[in-house]
Amino acid sequence: MSTVEKVAIVTGASQGIGAGIVRQFLAKGYRVVACSRNVATSSQLNLVEVTGDISQPEIASLVIERAKEHFGRVDTLINNAGAFLPKPFTEYTGSEFTALLQVNLGGFFHISQKAITEMLRRGSGHIVNITSSLLAEQPLKALPAALTAITKGGINTVTRSLAIEYADKGIRVNAVAPGAIRTPMHAINTHGFLATMHPMGRIGEIQEIVDAVLYLEDAAFVTGEILHVDGGANAGHW
Ligand SMILES: NC(=O)c1ccc[n+]([C@@H]2O[C@H](COP(=O)([O-])OP(=O)(O)OC[C@H]3O[C@@H](n4cnc5c(N)ncnc54)[C@H](OP(=O)(O)O)[C@@H]3O)[C@@H](O)[C@H]2O)c1
């Protein structure tokens, strides 16, 4: 199918995995609405940028409005915005709990509700949630991160739940569960340590996550899938 007319929304688009997804969708001929709290002004014809916190319902509404106003529809939503805060469980503060839930769950919830409402009108659509392999499904003694487990584990679960709820309405819902990926999220001096968290002995690259998103986007018979891109970490112990 030609992608010329397709419209994708990408959250958390200013750097890292989100920026990589935006670049690749634009290269494939999609029109893209990108949201982050800091977004550089861009003159690209097929790109509309919305500056704001995607966990806020009014920003989620604005992103959908911009997509409709500029491009007329919403085909694909990539829920990528997220935060990571590893620490021992008893050291999390109440405000850290609220902040992590807001971005990792609120950042998914409001925009997904509004995007699905639009997709239902047209009878088609696709959502890809960027979750986490290691911290949500293969917890590591060396890297405690319970708030990531709560939030990303919840997103894995709701991916399957929404896939079932909307399978017969033309809307697919999938997830990509990355291992540790070389993005600005991780200081360079931690990369050696992070490499040891995968059986393959290296960290992942942004393009490897982008490729997984693109596979799911084109995989018309795949829904409810949590695609692990994690150097084998999800397969077991090593
Ligand atoms: N890198 C990894 O090893 C790894 C592993 C597993 C899962 N993931 C997941 O992959 C996703 C992307 O991670 P990354 O490594 O690319 O992270 P990153 O380099 O820290 O980038 C995060 C992006 O999200 C945006 N963002 C954060 N909070 C936001 C908010 N409230 N509203 C809108 N945008 C927001 C940031 O931009 P602004 O600061 O400008 O808002 C930035 O563009 C996250 O969901 C993360 O949990 C990453």
The ligand as an SDF file (V2000), in Angstrom:
LIG
                    3D

 48 52  0  0  0  0  0  0  0  0999 V2000
   17.1370    3.9800   25.7430 N   0  0  0  0  0  0  0  0  0  0  0  0
   16.8360    2.8250   26.3280 C   0  0  0  0  0  0  0  0  0  0  0  0
   17.7360    2.0670   26.7460 O   0  0  0  0  0  0  0  0  0  0  0  0
   15.4080    2.3990   26.4730 C   0  0  0  0  0  0  0  0  0  0  0  0
   15.1700    1.1010   26.9320 C   0  0  0  0  0  0  0  0  0  0  0  0
   13.8650    0.6720   27.0900 C   0  0  0  0  0  0  0  0  0  0  0  0
   12.8280    1.5310   26.7980 C   0  0  0  0  0  0  0  0  0  0  0  0
   13.0760    2.7860   26.3660 N   0  0  0  0  0  0  0  0  0  0  0  0
   11.9390    3.6490   26.1010 C   0  0  0  0  0  0  0  0  0  0  0  0
   12.0520    4.2320   24.8320 O   0  0  0  0  0  0  0  0  0  0  0  0
   11.4220    5.5030   24.8460 C   0  0  0  0  0  0  0  0  0  0  0  0
   12.3850    6.5370   24.2930 C   0  0  0  0  0  0  0  0  0  0  0  0
   13.5740    6.4810   25.0680 O   0  0  0  0  0  0  0  0  0  0  0  0
   14.9280    7.2320   24.6610 P   0  0  0  0  0  0  0  0  0  0  0  0
   16.0240    6.3830   25.1450 O   0  0  0  0  0  0  0  0  0  0  0  0
   14.8640    7.6830   23.2550 O   0  0  0  0  0  0  0  0  0  0  0  0
   14.8060    8.4630   25.6800 O   0  0  0  0  0  0  0  0  0  0  0  0
   15.4070    9.9220   25.6360 P   0  0  0  0  0  0  0  0  0  0  0  0
   16.6140    9.9800   24.7910 O   0  0  0  0  0  0  0  0  0  0  0  0
   15.4800   10.3400   27.0640 O   0  0  0  0  0  0  0  0  0  0  0  0
   14.2390   10.7150   24.9090 O   0  0  0  0  0  0  0  0  0  0  0  0
   12.9760   10.8030   25.5090 C   0  0  0  0  0  0  0  0  0  0  0  0
   12.1050   11.6740   24.6510 C   0  0  0  0  0  0  0  0  0  0  0  0
   10.8380   11.7990   25.2820 O   0  0  0  0  0  0  0  0  0  0  0  0
   10.5190   13.1910   25.3990 C   0  0  0  0  0  0  0  0  0  0  0  0
    9.6790   13.3640   26.5630 N   0  0  0  0  0  0  0  0  0  0  0  0
    9.9690   13.0300   27.8380 C   0  0  0  0  0  0  0  0  0  0  0  0
    8.9480   13.3630   28.6350 N   0  0  0  0  0  0  0  0  0  0  0  0
    7.9990   13.9160   27.8440 C   0  0  0  0  0  0  0  0  0  0  0  0
    6.7170   14.4690   28.0820 C   0  0  0  0  0  0  0  0  0  0  0  0
    6.2030   14.5230   29.3100 N   0  0  0  0  0  0  0  0  0  0  0  0
    6.0050   14.9460   27.0350 N   0  0  0  0  0  0  0  0  0  0  0  0
    6.5250   14.9020   25.7790 C   0  0  0  0  0  0  0  0  0  0  0  0
    7.7240   14.3900   25.4970 N   0  0  0  0  0  0  0  0  0  0  0  0
    8.4540   13.9040   26.5240 C   0  0  0  0  0  0  0  0  0  0  0  0
   11.8710   13.8790   25.4700 C   0  0  0  0  0  0  0  0  0  0  0  0
   11.8420   15.1890   24.9750 O   0  0  0  0  0  0  0  0  0  0  0  0
   11.6600   16.5050   25.8740 P   0  0  0  0  0  0  0  0  0  0  0  0
   12.6090   16.3750   27.0350 O   0  0  0  0  0  0  0  0  0  0  0  0
   11.9870   17.5870   24.9100 O   0  0  0  0  0  0  0  0  0  0  0  0
   10.2300   16.5050   26.2930 O   0  0  0  0  0  0  0  0  0  0  0  0
   12.6740   13.0570   24.4700 C   0  0  0  0  0  0  0  0  0  0  0  0
   12.4140   13.4870   23.1510 O   0  0  0  0  0  0  0  0  0  0  0  0
   11.0050    5.7720   26.2930 C   0  0  0  0  0  0  0  0  0  0  0  0
    9.6430    5.4550   26.4640 O   0  0  0  0  0  0  0  0  0  0  0  0
   11.8730    4.8120   27.0740 C   0  0  0  0  0  0  0  0  0  0  0  0
   11.2770    4.4220   28.2980 O   0  0  0  0  0  0  0  0  0  0  0  0
   14.3490    3.2420   26.1890 C   0  0  0  0  0  0  0  0  0  0  0  0
  1  2  1  0
  2  3  2  0
  2  4  1  0
  4  5  1  0
  4 48  2  0
  5  6  2  0
  6  7  1  0
  7  8  2  0
  8  9  1  0
  8 48  1  0
  9 10  1  0
  9 46  1  0
 10 11  1  0
 11 12  1  0
 11 44  1  0
 12 13  1  0
 13 14  1  0
 14 15  2  0
 14 16  1  0
 14 17  1  0
 17 18  1  0
 18 19  2  0
 18 20  1  0
 18 21  1  0
 21 22  1  0
 22 23  1  0
 23 24  1  0
 23 42  1  0
 24 25  1  0
 25 26  1  0
 25 36  1  0
 26 27  1  0
 26 35  1  0
 27 28  2  0
 28 29  1  0
 29 30  1  0
 29 35  2  0
 30 31  1  0
 30 32  2  0
 32 33  1  0
 33 34  2  0
 34 35  1  0
 36 37  1  0
 36 42  1  0
 37 38  1  0
 38 39  2  0
 38 40  1  0
 38 41  1  0
 42 43  1  0
 44 45  1  0
 44 46  1  0
 46 47  1  0
M  CHG  2   8   1  16  -1
M  END
$$$$
